[in-house]
Amino acid sequence: MNKRYVRLRELASTKDRPGRYPVNPSTIWRWVAAGTFPRPYRFGDLAAWAEDELDEHDRAAAVRPTVKPMSELGRASVAKRRAKATA
């Protein structure tokens, strides 16, 4: 069975064309660098993602909580207020 590969222009959205994800191409690369998105395969100068790996990533992301725990949110907002007060 042949693997299907998806190029960046099919993944990310632009003004003129919707993609698989409603994000800018640079966001895809930011996710890859952060380790939260599958790494692409390189074919010379071309980068492409295996569609089955993207499907697996989407399934895993669907069950992953997207909201930070309240303890983390509280710490961040307190730190922001303190930094603002001392500035």
PyMOL Python script that loads the backbone (N, CA, C, O; Angstrom):
from pymol import cmd

cmd.read_pdbstr("""\
ATOM      1  N   MET A   1       0.838  -1.181   0.000  1.00  0.00           N
ATOM      2  CA  MET A   1       0.000   0.000   0.000  1.00  0.00           C
ATOM      3  C   MET A   1       0.884   1.246   0.000  1.00  0.00           C
ATOM      4  O   MET A   1       1.815   1.348   0.800  1.00  0.00           O
ATOM      5  N   ASN A   2       0.605   2.168  -0.870  1.00  0.00           N
ATOM      6  CA  ASN A   2       1.391   3.398  -0.953  1.00  0.00           C
ATOM      7  C   ASN A   2       0.914   4.419   0.057  1.00  0.00           C
ATOM      8  O   ASN A   2      -0.284   4.603   0.268  1.00  0.00           O
ATOM      9  N   LYS A   3       1.886   5.084   0.680  1.00  0.00           N
ATOM     10  CA  LYS A   3       1.549   6.163   1.605  1.00  0.00           C
ATOM     11  C   LYS A   3       1.201   7.413   0.819  1.00  0.00           C
ATOM     12  O   LYS A   3       1.797   7.687  -0.222  1.00  0.00           O
ATOM     13  N   ARG A   4       0.242   8.164   1.316  1.00  0.00           N
ATOM     14  CA  ARG A   4      -0.077   9.455   0.703  1.00  0.00           C
ATOM     15  C   ARG A   4       0.603  10.526   1.537  1.00  0.00           C
ATOM     16  O   ARG A   4       0.534  10.504   2.766  1.00  0.00           O
ATOM     17  N   TYR A   5       1.251  11.453   0.875  1.00  0.00           N
ATOM     18  CA  TYR A   5       1.941  12.552   1.544  1.00  0.00           C
ATOM     19  C   TYR A   5       1.232  13.865   1.253  1.00  0.00           C
ATOM     20  O   TYR A   5       0.702  14.078   0.163  1.00  0.00           O
ATOM     21  N   VAL A   6       1.233  14.738   2.249  1.00  0.00           N
ATOM     22  CA  VAL A   6       0.543  16.017   2.154  1.00  0.00           C
ATOM     23  C   VAL A   6       1.572  17.130   2.274  1.00  0.00           C
ATOM     24  O   VAL A   6       2.383  17.145   3.200  1.00  0.00           O
ATOM     25  N   ARG A   7       1.528  18.058   1.332  1.00  0.00           N
ATOM     26  CA  ARG A   7       2.466  19.182   1.360  1.00  0.00           C
ATOM     27  C   ARG A   7       1.910  20.310   2.222  1.00  0.00           C
ATOM     28  O   ARG A   7       0.725  20.330   2.556  1.00  0.00           O
ATOM     29  N   LEU A   8       2.782  21.243   2.573  1.00  0.00           N
ATOM     30  CA  LEU A   8       2.404  22.356   3.444  1.00  0.00           C
ATOM     31  C   LEU A   8       1.242  23.149   2.871  1.00  0.00           C
ATOM     32  O   LEU A   8       0.365  23.578   3.621  1.00  0.00           O
ATOM     33  N   ARG A   9       1.213  23.352   1.568  1.00  0.00           N
ATOM     34  CA  ARG A   9       0.139  24.147   0.966  1.00  0.00           C
ATOM     35  C   ARG A   9      -1.231  23.492   1.131  1.00  0.00           C
ATOM     36  O   ARG A   9      -2.253  24.172   1.038  1.00  0.00           O
ATOM     37  N   GLU A  10      -1.265  22.170   1.376  1.00  0.00           N
ATOM     38  CA  GLU A  10      -2.524  21.489   1.637  1.00  0.00           C
ATOM     39  C   GLU A  10      -2.892  21.524   3.117  1.00  0.00           C
ATOM     40  O   GLU A  10      -4.062  21.385   3.476  1.00  0.00           O
ATOM     41  N   LEU A  11      -1.882  21.712   3.980  1.00  0.00           N
ATOM     42  CA  LEU A  11      -2.120  21.720   5.420  1.00  0.00           C
ATOM     43  C   LEU A  11      -2.582  23.069   5.937  1.00  0.00           C
ATOM     44  O   LEU A  11      -3.578  23.162   6.654  1.00  0.00           O
ATOM     45  N   ALA A  12      -1.849  24.119   5.566  1.00  0.00           N
ATOM     46  CA  ALA A  12      -2.093  25.447   6.121  1.00  0.00           C
ATOM     47  C   ALA A  12      -3.006  26.259   5.215  1.00  0.00           C
ATOM     48  O   ALA A  12      -3.051  26.053   4.002  1.00  0.00           O
ATOM     49  N   SER A  13      -3.724  27.177   5.823  1.00  0.00           N
ATOM     50  CA  SER A  13      -4.623  28.057   5.075  1.00  0.00           C
ATOM     51  C   SER A  13      -3.926  29.361   4.724  1.00  0.00           C
ATOM     52  O   SER A  13      -3.041  29.824   5.443  1.00  0.00           O
ATOM     53  N   THR A  14      -4.336  29.935   3.624  1.00  0.00           N
ATOM     54  CA  THR A  14      -3.883  31.266   3.232  1.00  0.00           C
ATOM     55  C   THR A  14      -5.122  32.087   2.899  1.00  0.00           C
ATOM     56  O   THR A  14      -6.245  31.586   2.948  1.00  0.00           O
ATOM     57  N   LYS A  15      -4.903  33.355   2.560  1.00  0.00           N
ATOM     58  CA  LYS A  15      -6.037  34.208   2.189  1.00  0.00           C
ATOM     59  C   LYS A  15      -6.826  33.616   1.036  1.00  0.00           C
ATOM     60  O   LYS A  15      -8.055  33.670   1.020  1.00  0.00           O
ATOM     61  N   ASP A  16      -6.124  33.060   0.087  1.00  0.00           N
ATOM     62  CA  ASP A  16      -6.747  32.588  -1.148  1.00  0.00           C
ATOM     63  C   ASP A  16      -7.240  31.140  -1.103  1.00  0.00           C
ATOM     64  O   ASP A  16      -8.066  30.736  -1.921  1.00  0.00           O
ATOM     65  N   ARG A  17      -6.736  30.366  -0.153  1.00  0.00           N
ATOM     66  CA  ARG A  17      -7.015  28.942  -0.191  1.00  0.00           C
ATOM     67  C   ARG A  17      -7.111  28.355   1.213  1.00  0.00           C
ATOM     68  O   ARG A  17      -6.193  28.526   2.015  1.00  0.00           O
ATOM     69  N   PRO A  18      -8.203  27.668   1.520  1.00  0.00           N
ATOM     70  CA  PRO A  18      -8.296  26.994   2.819  1.00  0.00           C
ATOM     71  C   PRO A  18      -7.445  25.725   2.816  1.00  0.00           C
ATOM     72  O   PRO A  18      -7.292  25.071   1.785  1.00  0.00           O
ATOM     73  N   GLY A  19      -6.903  25.393   3.969  1.00  0.00           N
ATOM     74  CA  GLY A  19      -6.119  24.177   4.108  1.00  0.00           C
ATOM     75  C   GLY A  19      -6.772  23.230   5.097  1.00  0.00           C
ATOM     76  O   GLY A  19      -7.887  23.469   5.561  1.00  0.00           O
ATOM     77  N   ARG A  20      -6.084  22.179   5.407  1.00  0.00           N
ATOM     78  CA  ARG A  20      -6.599  21.195   6.369  1.00  0.00           C
ATOM     79  C   ARG A  20      -6.765  21.815   7.751  1.00  0.00           C
ATOM     80  O   ARG A  20      -7.698  21.478   8.479  1.00  0.00           O
ATOM     81  N   TYR A  21      -5.860  22.719   8.110  1.00  0.00           N
ATOM     82  CA  TYR A  21      -5.919  23.405   9.400  1.00  0.00           C
ATOM     83  C   TYR A  21      -6.099  24.901   9.153  1.00  0.00           C
ATOM     84  O   TYR A  21      -5.520  25.437   8.208  1.00  0.00           O
ATOM     85  N   PRO A  22      -6.879  25.579   9.971  1.00  0.00           N
ATOM     86  CA  PRO A  22      -7.114  27.017   9.759  1.00  0.00           C
ATOM     87  C   PRO A  22      -6.007  27.877  10.361  1.00  0.00           C
ATOM     88  O   PRO A  22      -6.277  28.799  11.130  1.00  0.00           O
ATOM     89  N   VAL A  23      -4.773  27.574  10.013  1.00  0.00           N
ATOM     90  CA  VAL A  23      -3.624  28.303  10.550  1.00  0.00           C
ATOM     91  C   VAL A  23      -2.681  28.695   9.422  1.00  0.00           C
ATOM     92  O   VAL A  23      -2.729  28.136   8.326  1.00  0.00           O
ATOM     93  N   ASN A  24      -1.831  29.661   9.711  1.00  0.00           N
ATOM     94  CA  ASN A  24      -0.822  30.149   8.782  1.00  0.00           C
ATOM     95  C   ASN A  24       0.278  29.096   8.625  1.00  0.00           C
ATOM     96  O   ASN A  24       0.520  28.331   9.559  1.00  0.00           O
ATOM     97  N   PRO A  25       0.948  29.034   7.475  1.00  0.00           N
ATOM     98  CA  PRO A  25       2.037  28.069   7.309  1.00  0.00           C
ATOM     99  C   PRO A  25       3.124  28.178   8.385  1.00  0.00           C
ATOM    100  O   PRO A  25       3.687  27.163   8.796  1.00  0.00           O
ATOM    101  N   SER A  26       3.419  29.379   8.834  1.00  0.00           N
ATOM    102  CA  SER A  26       4.456  29.527   9.864  1.00  0.00           C
ATOM    103  C   SER A  26       4.039  28.871  11.180  1.00  0.00           C
ATOM    104  O   SER A  26       4.890  28.436  11.956  1.00  0.00           O
ATOM    105  N   THR A  27       2.740  28.802  11.429  1.00  0.00           N
ATOM    106  CA  THR A  27       2.259  28.135  12.645  1.00  0.00           C
ATOM    107  C   THR A  27       2.542  26.651  12.594  1.00  0.00           C
ATOM    108  O   THR A  27       2.903  26.050  13.606  1.00  0.00           O
ATOM    109  N   ILE A  28       2.384  26.055  11.428  1.00  0.00           N
ATOM    110  CA  ILE A  28       2.703  24.624  11.272  1.00  0.00           C
ATOM    111  C   ILE A  28       4.165  24.385  11.644  1.00  0.00           C
ATOM    112  O   ILE A  28       4.473  23.457  12.391  1.00  0.00           O
ATOM    113  N   TRP A  29       5.066  25.223  11.123  1.00  0.00           N
ATOM    114  CA  TRP A  29       6.491  25.061  11.417  1.00  0.00           C
ATOM    115  C   TRP A  29       6.775  25.311  12.892  1.00  0.00           C
ATOM    116  O   TRP A  29       7.648  24.660  13.467  1.00  0.00           O
ATOM    117  N   ARG A  30       6.058  26.238  13.514  1.00  0.00           N
ATOM    118  CA  ARG A  30       6.230  26.489  14.946  1.00  0.00           C
ATOM    119  C   ARG A  30       5.826  25.255  15.752  1.00  0.00           C
ATOM    120  O   ARG A  30       6.503  24.888  16.712  1.00  0.00           O
ATOM    121  N   TRP A  31       4.717  24.614  15.359  1.00  0.00           N
ATOM    122  CA  TRP A  31       4.272  23.397  16.023  1.00  0.00           C
ATOM    123  C   TRP A  31       5.304  22.276  15.861  1.00  0.00           C
ATOM    124  O   TRP A  31       5.570  21.534  16.807  1.00  0.00           O
ATOM    125  N   VAL A  32       5.882  22.156  14.667  1.00  0.00           N
ATOM    126  CA  VAL A  32       6.906  21.128  14.425  1.00  0.00           C
ATOM    127  C   VAL A  32       8.112  21.383  15.337  1.00  0.00           C
ATOM    128  O   VAL A  32       8.629  20.456  15.962  1.00  0.00           O
ATOM    129  N   ALA A  33       8.555  22.640  15.409  1.00  0.00           N
ATOM    130  CA  ALA A  33       9.708  22.986  16.250  1.00  0.00           C
ATOM    131  C   ALA A  33       9.423  22.734  17.728  1.00  0.00           C
ATOM    132  O   ALA A  33      10.320  22.356  18.481  1.00  0.00           O
ATOM    133  N   ALA A  34       8.178  22.941  18.139  1.00  0.00           N
ATOM    134  CA  ALA A  34       7.804  22.730  19.543  1.00  0.00           C
ATOM    135  C   ALA A  34       7.594  21.250  19.862  1.00  0.00           C
ATOM    136  O   ALA A  34       7.489  20.876  21.030  1.00  0.00           O
ATOM    137  N   GLY A  35       7.533  20.409  18.829  1.00  0.00           N
ATOM    138  CA  GLY A  35       7.337  18.982  19.042  1.00  0.00           C
ATOM    139  C   GLY A  35       5.886  18.583  19.236  1.00  0.00           C
ATOM    140  O   GLY A  35       5.615  17.465  19.676  1.00  0.00           O
ATOM    141  N   THR A  36       4.943  19.468  18.921  1.00  0.00           N
ATOM    142  CA  THR A  36       3.525  19.153  19.091  1.00  0.00           C
ATOM    143  C   THR A  36       2.851  18.751  17.783  1.00  0.00           C
ATOM    144  O   THR A  36       1.641  18.526  17.752  1.00  0.00           O
ATOM    145  N   PHE A  37       3.616  18.661  16.718  1.00  0.00           N
ATOM    146  CA  PHE A  37       3.086  18.302  15.406  1.00  0.00           C
ATOM    147  C   PHE A  37       4.091  17.347  14.764  1.00  0.00           C
ATOM    148  O   PHE A  37       5.295  17.485  14.976  1.00  0.00           O
ATOM    149  N   PRO A  38       3.610  16.387  13.988  1.00  0.00           N
ATOM    150  CA  PRO A  38       4.545  15.430  13.362  1.00  0.00           C
ATOM    151  C   PRO A  38       5.605  16.129  12.498  1.00  0.00           C
ATOM    152  O   PRO A  38       5.336  17.149  11.862  1.00  0.00           O
ATOM    153  N   ARG A  39       6.796  15.565  12.492  1.00  0.00           N
ATOM    154  CA  ARG A  39       7.876  16.097  11.650  1.00  0.00           C
ATOM    155  C   ARG A  39       7.641  15.655  10.207  1.00  0.00           C
ATOM    156  O   ARG A  39       7.184  14.538   9.963  1.00  0.00           O
ATOM    157  N   PRO A  40       7.951  16.522   9.263  1.00  0.00           N
ATOM    158  CA  PRO A  40       7.752  16.149   7.863  1.00  0.00           C
ATOM    159  C   PRO A  40       8.874  15.244   7.368  1.00  0.00           C
ATOM    160  O   PRO A  40       9.957  15.181   7.949  1.00  0.00           O
ATOM    161  N   TYR A  41       8.581  14.552   6.283  1.00  0.00           N
ATOM    162  CA  TYR A  41       9.595  13.796   5.565  1.00  0.00           C
ATOM    163  C   TYR A  41      10.191  14.752   4.539  1.00  0.00           C
ATOM    164  O   TYR A  41       9.496  15.617   4.006  1.00  0.00           O
ATOM    165  N   ARG A  42      11.467  14.592   4.272  1.00  0.00           N
ATOM    166  CA  ARG A  42      12.130  15.454   3.286  1.00  0.00           C
ATOM    167  C   ARG A  42      12.403  14.657   2.029  1.00  0.00           C
ATOM    168  O   ARG A  42      12.968  13.564   2.070  1.00  0.00           O
ATOM    169  N   PHE A  43      11.989  15.231   0.908  1.00  0.00           N
ATOM    170  CA  PHE A  43      12.260  14.665  -0.403  1.00  0.00           C
ATOM    171  C   PHE A  43      13.020  15.744  -1.161  1.00  0.00           C
ATOM    172  O   PHE A  43      12.422  16.532  -1.895  1.00  0.00           O
ATOM    173  N   GLY A  44      14.324  15.781  -0.986  1.00  0.00           N
ATOM    174  CA  GLY A  44      15.127  16.863  -1.558  1.00  0.00           C
ATOM    175  C   GLY A  44      14.784  18.156  -0.832  1.00  0.00           C
ATOM    176  O   GLY A  44      14.928  18.234   0.388  1.00  0.00           O
ATOM    177  N   ASP A  45      14.337  19.163  -1.556  1.00  0.00           N
ATOM    178  CA  ASP A  45      13.938  20.432  -0.958  1.00  0.00           C
ATOM    179  C   ASP A  45      12.476  20.438  -0.514  1.00  0.00           C
ATOM    180  O   ASP A  45      12.017  21.405   0.095  1.00  0.00           O
ATOM    181  N   LEU A  46      11.760  19.390  -0.808  1.00  0.00           N
ATOM    182  CA  LEU A  46      10.333  19.313  -0.520  1.00  0.00           C
ATOM    183  C   LEU A  46      10.093  18.694   0.852  1.00  0.00           C
ATOM    184  O   LEU A  46      10.703  17.683   1.199  1.00  0.00           O
ATOM    185  N   ALA A  47       9.203  19.305   1.630  1.00  0.00           N
ATOM    186  CA  ALA A  47       8.784  18.740   2.916  1.00  0.00           C
ATOM    187  C   ALA A  47       7.347  18.278   2.765  1.00  0.00           C
ATOM    188  O   ALA A  47       6.514  18.999   2.216  1.00  0.00           O
ATOM    189  N   ALA A  48       7.052  17.078   3.251  1.00  0.00           N
ATOM    190  CA  ALA A  48       5.691  16.550   3.173  1.00  0.00           C
ATOM    191  C   ALA A  48       5.428  15.676   4.394  1.00  0.00           C
ATOM    192  O   ALA A  48       6.340  15.077   4.963  1.00  0.00           O
ATOM    193  N   TRP A  49       4.166  15.622   4.775  1.00  0.00           N
ATOM    194  CA  TRP A  49       3.755  14.861   5.940  1.00  0.00           C
ATOM    195  C   TRP A  49       2.967  13.644   5.479  1.00  0.00           C
ATOM    196  O   TRP A  49       2.186  13.721   4.531  1.00  0.00           O
ATOM    197  N   ALA A  50       3.179  12.515   6.162  1.00  0.00           N
ATOM    198  CA  ALA A  50       2.422  11.300   5.847  1.00  0.00           C
ATOM    199  C   ALA A  50       0.997  11.490   6.350  1.00  0.00           C
ATOM    200  O   ALA A  50       0.781  11.839   7.511  1.00  0.00           O
ATOM    201  N   GLU A  51       0.032  11.260   5.475  1.00  0.00           N
ATOM    202  CA  GLU A  51      -1.370  11.500   5.835  1.00  0.00           C
ATOM    203  C   GLU A  51      -1.814  10.634   7.007  1.00  0.00           C
ATOM    204  O   GLU A  51      -2.585  11.095   7.848  1.00  0.00           O
ATOM    205  N   ASP A  52      -1.350   9.395   7.081  1.00  0.00           N
ATOM    206  CA  ASP A  52      -1.756   8.540   8.197  1.00  0.00           C
ATOM    207  C   ASP A  52      -1.220   9.061   9.530  1.00  0.00           C
ATOM    208  O   ASP A  52      -1.881   8.905  10.557  1.00  0.00           O
ATOM    209  N   GLU A  53      -0.034   9.677   9.534  1.00  0.00           N
ATOM    210  CA  GLU A  53       0.507  10.267  10.765  1.00  0.00           C
ATOM    211  C   GLU A  53      -0.292  11.510  11.167  1.00  0.00           C
ATOM    212  O   GLU A  53      -0.497  11.765  12.354  1.00  0.00           O
ATOM    213  N   LEU A  54      -0.738  12.275  10.179  1.00  0.00           N
ATOM    214  CA  LEU A  54      -1.571  13.447  10.473  1.00  0.00           C
ATOM    215  C   LEU A  54      -2.923  13.012  11.040  1.00  0.00           C
ATOM    216  O   LEU A  54      -3.435  13.631  11.974  1.00  0.00           O
ATOM    217  N   ASP A  55      -3.496  11.956  10.480  1.00  0.00           N
ATOM    218  CA  ASP A  55      -4.773  11.447  10.987  1.00  0.00           C
ATOM    219  C   ASP A  55      -4.624  10.992  12.435  1.00  0.00           C
ATOM    220  O   ASP A  55      -5.491  11.260  13.267  1.00  0.00           O
ATOM    221  N   GLU A  56      -3.522  10.301  12.735  1.00  0.00           N
ATOM    222  CA  GLU A  56      -3.265   9.836  14.105  1.00  0.00           C
ATOM    223  C   GLU A  56      -3.079  11.033  15.048  1.00  0.00           C
ATOM    224  O   GLU A  56      -3.585  11.029  16.170  1.00  0.00           O
ATOM    225  N   HIS A  57      -2.358  12.042  14.589  1.00  0.00           N
ATOM    226  CA  HIS A  57      -2.161  13.256  15.385  1.00  0.00           C
ATOM    227  C   HIS A  57      -3.501  13.923  15.686  1.00  0.00           C
ATOM    228  O   HIS A  57      -3.737  14.361  16.812  1.00  0.00           O
ATOM    229  N   ASP A  58      -4.372  14.002  14.692  1.00  0.00           N
ATOM    230  CA  ASP A  58      -5.691  14.614  14.877  1.00  0.00           C
ATOM    231  C   ASP A  58      -6.537  13.829  15.867  1.00  0.00           C
ATOM    232  O   ASP A  58      -7.234  14.416  16.695  1.00  0.00           O
ATOM    233  N   ARG A  59      -6.480  12.496  15.784  1.00  0.00           N
ATOM    234  CA  ARG A  59      -7.234  11.670  16.732  1.00  0.00           C
ATOM    235  C   ARG A  59      -6.726  11.882  18.153  1.00  0.00           C
ATOM    236  O   ARG A  59      -7.521  12.001  19.085  1.00  0.00           O
ATOM    237  N   ALA A  60      -5.409  11.930  18.321  1.00  0.00           N
ATOM    238  CA  ALA A  60      -4.831  12.133  19.648  1.00  0.00           C
ATOM    239  C   ALA A  60      -5.155  13.535  20.176  1.00  0.00           C
ATOM    240  O   ALA A  60      -5.406  13.707  21.369  1.00  0.00           O
ATOM    241  N   ALA A  61      -5.149  14.529  19.292  1.00  0.00           N
ATOM    242  CA  ALA A  61      -5.441  15.900  19.708  1.00  0.00           C
ATOM    243  C   ALA A  61      -6.899  16.050  20.110  1.00  0.00           C
ATOM    244  O   ALA A  61      -7.225  16.901  20.939  1.00  0.00           O
ATOM    245  N   ALA A  62      -7.779  15.243  19.541  1.00  0.00           N
ATOM    246  CA  ALA A  62      -9.201  15.333  19.866  1.00  0.00           C
ATOM    247  C   ALA A  62      -9.480  14.919  21.300  1.00  0.00           C
ATOM    248  O   ALA A  62     -10.441  15.398  21.903  1.00  0.00           O
ATOM    249  N   VAL A  63      -8.668  14.046  21.853  1.00  0.00           N
ATOM    250  CA  VAL A  63      -8.882  13.602  23.240  1.00  0.00           C
ATOM    251  C   VAL A  63      -7.977  14.328  24.225  1.00  0.00           C
ATOM    252  O   VAL A  63      -8.137  14.184  25.437  1.00  0.00           O
ATOM    253  N   ARG A  64      -7.037  15.100  23.718  1.00  0.00           N
ATOM    254  CA  ARG A  64      -6.128  15.853  24.572  1.00  0.00           C
ATOM    255  C   ARG A  64      -6.822  17.123  25.061  1.00  0.00           C
ATOM    256  O   ARG A  64      -7.453  17.810  24.258  1.00  0.00           O
ATOM    257  N   PRO A  65      -6.728  17.457  26.348  1.00  0.00           N
ATOM    258  CA  PRO A  65      -7.353  18.703  26.808  1.00  0.00           C
ATOM    259  C   PRO A  65      -6.669  19.914  26.191  1.00  0.00           C
ATOM    260  O   PRO A  65      -5.442  19.960  26.102  1.00  0.00           O
ATOM    261  N   THR A  66      -7.456  20.888  25.768  1.00  0.00           N
ATOM    262  CA  THR A  66      -6.894  22.075  25.134  1.00  0.00           C
ATOM    263  C   THR A  66      -6.791  23.252  26.099  1.00  0.00           C
ATOM    264  O   THR A  66      -6.130  24.246  25.798  1.00  0.00           O
ATOM    265  N   VAL A  67      -7.434  23.146  27.246  1.00  0.00           N
ATOM    266  CA  VAL A  67      -7.415  24.234  28.220  1.00  0.00           C
ATOM    267  C   VAL A  67      -6.371  23.923  29.274  1.00  0.00           C
ATOM    268  O   VAL A  67      -6.286  22.795  29.761  1.00  0.00           O
ATOM    269  N   LYS A  68      -5.578  24.924  29.625  1.00  0.00           N
ATOM    270  CA  LYS A  68      -4.580  24.728  30.667  1.00  0.00           C
ATOM    271  C   LYS A  68      -5.277  24.579  32.016  1.00  0.00           C
ATOM    272  O   LYS A  68      -6.352  25.142  32.221  1.00  0.00           O
ATOM    273  N   PRO A  69      -4.677  23.827  32.937  1.00  0.00           N
ATOM    274  CA  PRO A  69      -5.259  23.719  34.269  1.00  0.00           C
ATOM    275  C   PRO A  69      -5.336  25.097  34.929  1.00  0.00           C
ATOM    276  O   PRO A  69      -4.502  25.964  34.669  1.00  0.00           O
ATOM    277  N   MET A  70      -6.319  25.286  35.765  1.00  0.00           N
ATOM    278  CA  MET A  70      -6.519  26.580  36.427  1.00  0.00           C
ATOM    279  C   MET A  70      -5.289  27.000  37.223  1.00  0.00           C
ATOM    280  O   MET A  70      -4.991  28.191  37.314  1.00  0.00           O
ATOM    281  N   SER A  71      -4.580  26.048  37.793  1.00  0.00           N
ATOM    282  CA  SER A  71      -3.387  26.394  38.577  1.00  0.00           C
ATOM    283  C   SER A  71      -2.353  27.096  37.707  1.00  0.00           C
ATOM    284  O   SER A  71      -1.710  28.047  38.152  1.00  0.00           O
ATOM    285  N   GLU A  72      -2.188  26.633  36.464  1.00  0.00           N
ATOM    286  CA  GLU A  72      -1.237  27.280  35.555  1.00  0.00           C
ATOM    287  C   GLU A  72      -1.741  28.645  35.117  1.00  0.00           C
ATOM    288  O   GLU A  72      -0.966  29.597  35.028  1.00  0.00           O
ATOM    289  N   LEU A  73      -3.037  28.744  34.843  1.00  0.00           N
ATOM    290  CA  LEU A  73      -3.608  30.020  34.411  1.00  0.00           C
ATOM    291  C   LEU A  73      -3.473  31.068  35.511  1.00  0.00           C
ATOM    292  O   LEU A  73      -3.132  32.220  35.242  1.00  0.00           O
ATOM    293  N   GLY A  74      -3.738  30.667  36.733  1.00  0.00           N
ATOM    294  CA  GLY A  74      -3.650  31.597  37.860  1.00  0.00           C
ATOM    295  C   GLY A  74      -2.240  32.117  38.053  1.00  0.00           C
ATOM    296  O   GLY A  74      -2.048  33.310  38.287  1.00  0.00           O
ATOM    297  N   ARG A  75      -1.257  31.245  37.960  1.00  0.00           N
ATOM    298  CA  ARG A  75       0.136  31.664  38.126  1.00  0.00           C
ATOM    299  C   ARG A  75       0.552  32.661  37.057  1.00  0.00           C
ATOM    300  O   ARG A  75       1.238  33.641  37.348  1.00  0.00           O
ATOM    301  N   ALA A  76       0.143  32.416  35.835  1.00  0.00           N
ATOM    302  CA  ALA A  76       0.529  33.303  34.743  1.00  0.00           C
ATOM    303  C   ALA A  76      -0.095  34.687  34.920  1.00  0.00           C
ATOM    304  O   ALA A  76       0.573  35.699  34.709  1.00  0.00           O
ATOM    305  N   SER A  77      -1.362  34.735  35.303  1.00  0.00           N
ATOM    306  CA  SER A  77      -2.012  36.036  35.439  1.00  0.00           C
ATOM    307  C   SER A  77      -1.456  36.806  36.630  1.00  0.00           C
ATOM    308  O   SER A  77      -1.339  38.029  36.563  1.00  0.00           O
ATOM    309  N   VAL A  78      -1.111  36.125  37.715  1.00  0.00           N
ATOM    310  CA  VAL A  78      -0.516  36.792  38.877  1.00  0.00           C
ATOM    311  C   VAL A  78       0.847  37.364  38.500  1.00  0.00           C
ATOM    312  O   VAL A  78       1.177  38.491  38.870  1.00  0.00           O
ATOM    313  N   ALA A  79       1.634  36.585  37.764  1.00  0.00           N
ATOM    314  CA  ALA A  79       2.956  37.053  37.347  1.00  0.00           C
ATOM    315  C   ALA A  79       2.827  38.271  36.437  1.00  0.00           C
ATOM    316  O   ALA A  79       3.624  39.204  36.541  1.00  0.00           O
ATOM    317  N   LYS A  80       1.844  38.274  35.556  1.00  0.00           N
ATOM    318  CA  LYS A  80       1.633  39.419  34.663  1.00  0.00           C
ATOM    319  C   LYS A  80       1.267  40.662  35.465  1.00  0.00           C
ATOM    320  O   LYS A  80       1.796  41.745  35.213  1.00  0.00           O
ATOM    321  N   ARG A  81       0.378  40.512  36.413  1.00  0.00           N
ATOM    322  CA  ARG A  81      -0.064  41.661  37.232  1.00  0.00           C
ATOM    323  C   ARG A  81       1.121  42.216  38.033  1.00  0.00           C
ATOM    324  O   ARG A  81       1.295  43.431  38.133  1.00  0.00           O
ATOM    325  N   ARG A  82       1.925  41.326  38.596  1.00  0.00           N
ATOM    326  CA  ARG A  82       3.073  41.779  39.373  1.00  0.00           C
ATOM    327  C   ARG A  82       4.080  42.522  38.502  1.00  0.00           C
ATOM    328  O   ARG A  82       4.620  43.556  38.897  1.00  0.00           O
ATOM    329  N   ALA A  83       4.322  41.977  37.312  1.00  0.00           N
ATOM    330  CA  ALA A  83       5.279  42.619  36.392  1.00  0.00           C
ATOM    331  C   ALA A  83       4.754  43.984  35.963  1.00  0.00           C
ATOM    332  O   ALA A  83       5.523  44.936  35.832  1.00  0.00           O
ATOM    333  N   LYS A  84       3.464  44.077  35.748  1.00  0.00           N
ATOM    334  CA  LYS A  84       2.855  45.348  35.336  1.00  0.00           C
ATOM    335  C   LYS A  84       2.944  46.373  36.459  1.00  0.00           C
ATOM    336  O   LYS A  84       3.196  47.551  36.208  1.00  0.00           O
ATOM    337  N   ALA A  85       2.740  45.935  37.683  1.00  0.00           N
ATOM    338  CA  ALA A  85       2.748  46.838  38.836  1.00  0.00           C
ATOM    339  C   ALA A  85       4.145  47.388  39.099  1.00  0.00           C
ATOM    340  O   ALA A  85       4.292  48.524  39.550  1.00  0.00           O
ATOM    341  N   THR A  86       5.163  46.591  38.820  1.00  0.00           N
ATOM    342  CA  THR A  86       6.537  47.050  39.085  1.00  0.00           C
ATOM    343  C   THR A  86       7.113  47.854  37.942  1.00  0.00           C
ATOM    344  O   THR A  86       8.152  48.497  38.096  1.00  0.00           O
ATOM    345  N   ALA A  87       6.453  47.828  36.793  1.00  0.00           N
ATOM    346  CA  ALA A  87       6.963  48.549  35.612  1.00  0.00           C
ATOM    347  C   ALA A  87       6.672  50.046  35.668  1.00  0.00           C
ATOM    348  O   ALA A  87       7.038  50.780  34.751  1.00  0.00           O
TER     349      ALA A  87
END
""", "prot")
cmd.dss("prot")
cmd.show_as("cartoon", "prot")
cmd.util.cbc("prot")
cmd.orient("prot")
